[in-house]
Amino acid sequence: MQNETDIYILNRPRHQKRGLTLNVNGRITLRSSPIKLLGLERGDKIIFLFHDSQMYIARSSKHNLAIPLYGRKSQLHGCSASTVKELFNHIPGIPPDTQEIDLVVSDHLENIMICNDIIQALAVVNRADPSHCR
Protein backbone atom coordinates (compact mmCIF):
# COMPACT_ATOMS: atom_id res chain seq x y z
CA MET A 1 0.00 0.00 0.00
CA GLN A 2 1.11 3.43 -0.83
CA ASN A 3 0.85 6.25 1.67
CA GLU A 4 -1.00 9.13 0.08
CA THR A 5 -1.02 12.53 1.63
CA ASP A 6 -4.31 14.34 1.88
CA ILE A 7 -4.14 17.85 0.50
CA TYR A 8 -6.08 20.61 2.20
CA ILE A 9 -6.46 23.96 0.50
CA LEU A 10 -6.65 26.59 3.21
CA ASN A 11 -6.96 29.71 1.08
CA ARG A 12 -9.99 28.60 -0.90
CA PRO A 13 -12.01 31.33 -2.60
CA ARG A 14 -15.40 32.08 -1.14
CA HIS A 15 -18.47 31.95 -3.34
CA GLN A 16 -19.64 35.32 -2.10
CA LYS A 17 -17.53 37.86 -0.31
CA ARG A 18 -18.73 38.58 3.17
CA GLY A 19 -17.84 42.01 4.43
CA LEU A 20 -19.30 42.08 7.93
CA THR A 21 -18.71 39.81 10.91
CA LEU A 22 -20.77 40.03 14.10
CA ASN A 23 -19.68 38.33 17.33
CA VAL A 24 -21.99 37.84 20.32
CA ASN A 25 -19.40 39.52 22.56
CA GLY A 26 -20.13 42.76 20.66
CA ARG A 27 -17.20 42.81 18.25
CA ILE A 28 -18.11 44.13 14.79
CA THR A 29 -15.58 43.58 11.99
CA LEU A 30 -15.68 45.29 8.60
CA ARG A 31 -13.58 43.97 5.73
CA SER A 32 -11.94 45.99 2.96
CA SER A 33 -14.81 46.18 0.46
CA PRO A 34 -17.36 47.96 2.70
CA ILE A 35 -14.57 50.08 4.17
CA LYS A 36 -13.63 51.35 0.70
CA LEU A 37 -17.23 51.86 -0.43
CA LEU A 38 -18.19 53.85 2.66
CA GLY A 39 -14.85 55.71 2.74
CA LEU A 40 -14.16 54.64 6.31
CA GLU A 41 -10.98 55.22 8.26
CA ARG A 42 -9.86 54.60 11.83
CA GLY A 43 -11.88 56.86 14.13
CA ASP A 44 -14.94 57.09 11.85
CA LYS A 45 -18.32 55.92 13.15
CA ILE A 46 -20.97 53.61 11.72
CA ILE A 47 -24.64 52.97 12.34
CA PHE A 48 -26.97 50.14 11.43
CA LEU A 49 -30.38 50.96 9.98
CA PHE A 50 -33.50 49.02 9.09
CA HIS A 51 -35.50 50.49 6.22
CA ASP A 52 -38.37 48.56 4.60
CA SER A 53 -37.24 45.35 6.38
CA GLN A 54 -33.75 45.66 4.90
CA MET A 55 -30.66 46.08 7.07
CA TYR A 56 -28.13 48.75 6.08
CA ILE A 57 -24.80 49.92 7.38
CA ALA A 58 -23.80 53.57 6.97
CA ARG A 59 -21.12 56.02 7.96
CA SER A 60 -22.33 58.52 10.53
CA SER A 61 -20.95 61.57 12.26
CA LYS A 62 -24.29 62.99 13.42
CA HIS A 63 -25.52 60.26 15.73
CA ASN A 64 -24.37 60.03 19.34
CA LEU A 65 -25.02 56.29 19.38
CA ALA A 66 -22.78 55.60 16.38
CA ILE A 67 -20.08 52.95 16.83
CA PRO A 68 -16.46 54.20 16.57
CA LEU A 69 -14.06 52.10 14.50
CA TYR A 70 -10.50 51.04 15.26
CA GLY A 71 -7.95 48.79 13.59
CA ARG A 72 -5.90 48.74 10.44
CA LYS A 73 -6.69 50.22 7.05
CA SER A 74 -8.22 47.09 5.45
CA GLN A 75 -10.02 45.71 8.52
CA LEU A 76 -11.78 47.91 11.04
CA HIS A 77 -13.40 46.88 14.31
CA GLY A 78 -16.07 48.36 16.52
CA CYS A 79 -17.72 47.11 19.67
CA SER A 80 -21.31 47.30 20.84
CA ALA A 81 -22.79 44.26 22.56
CA SER A 82 -26.29 45.77 22.65
CA THR A 83 -26.23 46.52 18.91
CA VAL A 84 -25.03 43.02 18.02
CA LYS A 85 -27.65 41.47 20.30
CA GLU A 86 -30.37 43.48 18.56
CA LEU A 87 -29.02 42.60 15.09
CA PHE A 88 -28.99 38.88 15.98
CA ASN A 89 -32.71 39.20 16.77
CA HIS A 90 -33.36 40.45 13.21
CA ILE A 91 -31.35 37.78 11.38
CA PRO A 92 -33.35 34.64 10.61
CA GLY A 93 -31.62 31.28 10.21
CA ILE A 94 -29.02 31.56 12.97
CA PRO A 95 -28.43 28.11 14.52
CA PRO A 96 -28.53 27.88 18.33
CA ASP A 97 -25.23 28.48 20.14
CA THR A 98 -23.82 30.57 17.28
CA GLN A 99 -21.02 32.82 18.52
CA GLU A 100 -20.08 34.57 15.28
CA ILE A 101 -21.73 35.17 11.93
CA ASP A 102 -20.45 36.44 8.58
CA LEU A 103 -22.90 38.52 6.55
CA VAL A 104 -22.80 39.46 2.89
CA VAL A 105 -22.61 43.20 2.22
CA SER A 106 -23.66 44.83 -1.05
CA ASP A 107 -20.98 45.90 -3.51
CA HIS A 108 -22.60 49.29 -4.26
CA LEU A 109 -23.92 52.22 -2.26
CA GLU A 110 -27.62 52.99 -2.13
CA ASN A 111 -29.28 56.29 -1.29
CA ILE A 112 -32.00 55.87 1.31
CA MET A 113 -34.28 58.61 2.63
CA ILE A 114 -34.65 58.76 6.42
CA CYS A 115 -36.23 61.77 8.15
CA ASN A 116 -35.79 63.95 5.05
CA ASP A 117 -32.07 63.11 4.95
CA ILE A 118 -30.50 61.12 2.14
CA ILE A 119 -28.02 58.62 3.56
CA GLN A 120 -25.57 56.59 1.51
CA ALA A 121 -25.57 53.07 2.88
CA LEU A 122 -24.69 49.48 2.05
CA ALA A 123 -27.37 46.81 2.17
CA VAL A 124 -26.58 43.79 4.34
CA VAL A 125 -28.11 40.39 3.66
CA ASN A 126 -29.85 39.84 6.98
CA ARG A 127 -30.32 36.09 6.58
CA ALA A 128 -27.92 33.48 7.90
CA ASP A 129 -26.83 30.25 6.29
CA PRO A 130 -25.35 27.68 8.69
CA SER A 131 -22.10 27.77 6.67
CA HIS A 132 -21.70 31.48 7.64
CA CYS A 133 -22.05 30.78 11.36
CA ARG A 134 -19.44 29.61 13.86
C-alpha positions in Angstrom: 0.0 0.0 0.0 1.1 3.4 -0.8 0.9 6.3 1.7 -1.0 9.1 0.1 -1.0 12.5 1.6 -4.3 14.3 1.9 -4.1 17.9 0.5 -6.1 20.6 2.2 -6.5 24.0 0.5 -6.7 26.6 3.2 -7.0 29.7 1.1 -10.0 28.6 -0.9 -12.0 31.3 -2.6 -15.4 32.1 -1.1 -18.5 32.0 -3.3 -19.6 35.3 -2.1 -17.5 37.9 -0.3 -18.7 38.6 3.2 -17.8 42.0 4.4 -19.3 42.1 7.9 -18.7 39.8 10.9 -20.8 40.0 14.1 -19.7 38.3 17.3 -22.0 37.8 20.3 -19.4 39.5 22.6 -20.1 42.8 20.7 -17.2 42.8 18.2 -18.1 44.1 14.8 -15.6 43.6 12.0 -15.7 45.3 8.6 -13.6 44.0 5.7 -11.9 46.0 3.0 -14.8 46.2 0.5 -17.4 48.0 2.7 -14.6 50.1 4.2 -13.6 51.4 0.7 -17.2 51.9 -0.4 -18.2 53.9 2.7 -14.9 55.7 2.7 -14.2 54.6 6.3 -11.0 55.2 8.3 -9.9 54.6 11.8 -11.9 56.9 14.1 -14.9 57.1 11.9 -18.3 55.9 13.1 -21.0 53.6 11.7 -24.6 53.0 12.3 -27.0 50.1 11.4 -30.4 51.0 10.0 -33.5 49.0 9.1 -35.5 50.5 6.2 -38.4 48.6 4.6 -37.2 45.3 6.4 -33.8 45.7 4.9 -30.7 46.1 7.1 -28.1 48.8 6.1 -24.8 49.9 7.4 -23.8 53.6 7.0 -21.1 56.0 8.0 -22.3 58.5 10.5 -20.9 61.6 12.3 -24.3 63.0 13.4 -25.5 60.3 15.7 -24.4 60.0 19.3 -25.0 56.3 19.4 -22.8 55.6 16.4 -20.1 53.0 16.8 -16.5 54.2 16.6 -14.1 52.1 14.5 -10.5 51.0 15.3 -8.0 48.8 13.6 -5.9 48.7 10.4 -6.7 50.2 7.0 -8.2 47.1 5.4 -10.0 45.7 8.5 -11.8 47.9 11.0 -13.4 46.9 14.3 -16.1 48.4 16.5 -17.7 47.1 19.7 -21.3 47.3 20.8 -22.8 44.3 22.6 -26.3 45.8 22.7 -26.2 46.5 18.9 -25.0 43.0 18.0 -27.7 41.5 20.3 -30.4 43.5 18.6 -29.0 42.6 15.1 -29.0 38.9 16.0 -32.7 39.2 16.8 -33.4 40.4 13.2 -31.4 37.8 11.4 -33.4 34.6 10.6 -31.6 31.3 10.2 -29.0 31.6 13.0 -28.4 28.1 14.5 -28.5 27.9 18.3 -25.2 28.5 20.1 -23.8 30.6 17.3 -21.0 32.8 18.5 -20.1 34.6 15.3 -21.7 35.2 11.9 -20.5 36.4 8.6 -22.9 38.5 6.6 -22.8 39.5 2.9 -22.6 43.2 2.2 -23.7 44.8 -1.0 -21.0 45.9 -3.5 -22.6 49.3 -4.3 -23.9 52.2 -2.3 -27.6 53.0 -2.1 -29.3 56.3 -1.3 -32.0 55.9 1.3 -34.3 58.6 2.6 -34.6 58.8 6.4 -36.2 61.8 8.2 -35.8 64.0 5.0 -32.1 63.1 4.9 -30.5 61.1 2.1 -28.0 58.6 3.6 -25.6 56.6 1.5 -25.6 53.1 2.9 -24.7 49.5 2.1 -27.4 46.8 2.2 -26.6 43.8 4.3 -28.1 40.4 3.7 -29.9 39.8 7.0 -30.3 36.1 6.6 -27.9 33.5 7.9 -26.8 30.3 6.3 -25.3 27.7 8.7 -22.1 27.8 6.7 -21.7 31.5 7.6 -22.1 30.8 11.4 -19.4 29.6 13.9 
